[in-house]
Amino acid sequence: MTAQSRILRLACATAALMGALGAPAAGAAETDPFHGANVVQGQKFYTDLKCAACHAERMMGQASAMYTRADRKVHNPKQLLAFTQMCVTQLNHDLFPEEVKDIAAYLNQTYYKFK
């Protein structure tokens, strides 16, 4: 992958993240953003990509603190999808959007419990 394509991917992920951060909390009328996601496959990606090790390094040894701390940055499903995409893009993992959604669905089921 060229430097230019990496920059473009990072710019797209950043734009998606910024849009999600500015979005209001999910309402009752909104559809399930994790519809059709494969949670088992999401857990496999999470494990294979060593996400927990990276998060543990940033959270002084406790990966789950990334998701459970009081000042966490994710407050709704759209933000979870956006942050997951940002991590995947920053680390230059070549995943399809559906695979990113699988990871986010796994994180939601395991930690966030968004409806």
C-alpha positions in Angstrom: 0.0 0.0 0.0 1.4 3.4 -0.9 1.8 6.3 1.5 -0.8 8.2 -0.4 -3.4 5.4 -0.1 -2.6 5.1 3.7 -3.2 8.9 4.1 -6.5 8.6 2.2 -7.7 5.7 4.3 -6.7 7.6 7.5 -8.5 10.7 6.3 -11.7 8.7 5.6 -11.6 7.0 9.0 -11.0 10.3 10.7 -13.9 11.9 8.9 -16.1 9.0 9.9 -15.0 9.3 13.5 -15.6 13.1 13.6 -19.0 12.6 12.2 -19.8 10.0 14.8 -18.5 12.1 17.7 -20.8 14.9 16.7 -23.8 12.7 16.3 -26.4 12.6 19.0 -26.9 9.4 21.0 -28.7 6.6 19.2 -32.5 6.9 19.4 -35.2 4.3 19.6 -36.1 4.8 15.9 -32.5 4.1 14.7 -31.7 0.7 13.3 -29.3 -1.7 14.8 -25.8 -0.7 13.6 -24.5 -4.2 14.4 -27.2 -6.0 12.4 -25.8 -8.9 10.5 -22.4 -8.8 12.3 -20.6 -12.0 13.1 -19.6 -11.7 16.8 -17.6 -14.9 16.7 -15.6 -13.7 13.7 -15.2 -10.3 15.4 -13.6 -12.0 18.4 -11.3 -13.9 16.1 -10.1 -10.7 14.4 -9.7 -9.0 17.8 -7.5 -11.9 19.0 -5.6 -12.3 15.7 -4.8 -8.6 15.4 -3.6 -8.5 19.0 -6.0 -5.7 19.9 -5.9 -6.5 23.6 -2.1 -6.3 23.8 -2.1 -2.9 22.2 -4.9 -1.6 24.5 -3.2 -3.2 27.6 0.0 -1.3 26.7 -2.0 2.0 26.7 -4.0 1.1 29.9 -1.1 0.0 32.1 -1.6 -3.7 31.6 -5.4 -3.9 31.7 -6.9 -4.1 28.2 -10.5 -4.0 29.4 -10.0 -0.6 31.0 -10.0 0.9 27.5 -13.7 0.0 27.3 -14.8 0.2 30.9 -13.1 3.3 32.4 -15.3 6.1 33.6 -13.9 8.6 31.1 -14.2 6.3 28.0 -14.6 8.1 24.7 -17.3 5.8 23.2 -20.9 6.5 24.2 -23.0 5.0 21.4 -22.8 2.4 18.7 -21.8 4.8 15.9 -18.9 6.0 18.0 -17.9 2.4 18.6 -17.9 1.7 14.9 -15.9 4.8 14.2 -13.3 4.2 16.8 -12.9 0.6 15.7 -12.4 1.7 12.1 -9.9 4.3 13.3 -7.8 1.7 15.1 -7.9 -0.6 12.1 -6.9 2.2 9.7 -4.1 3.6 11.9 -2.6 0.2 12.3 -2.8 -0.5 8.6 -4.9 -3.6 8.9 -6.6 -4.5 5.6 -10.2 -5.3 6.7 -13.5 -4.9 4.9 -16.1 -2.7 6.6 -18.1 -5.8 7.5 -15.1 -7.2 9.3 -14.7 -3.9 11.3 -18.4 -4.2 12.1 -17.8 -7.7 13.4 -15.1 -6.5 15.8 -17.3 -3.6 17.0 -20.2 -6.0 17.5 -17.9 -8.3 19.6 -16.8 -5.3 21.7 -20.3 -4.2 22.1 -21.5 -7.6 23.2 -18.5 -8.0 25.6 -18.1 -4.6 27.1 -20.5 -1.8 26.0 -23.9 -3.5 25.8 -25.4 -0.8 23.6 -29.0 -1.6 22.4 
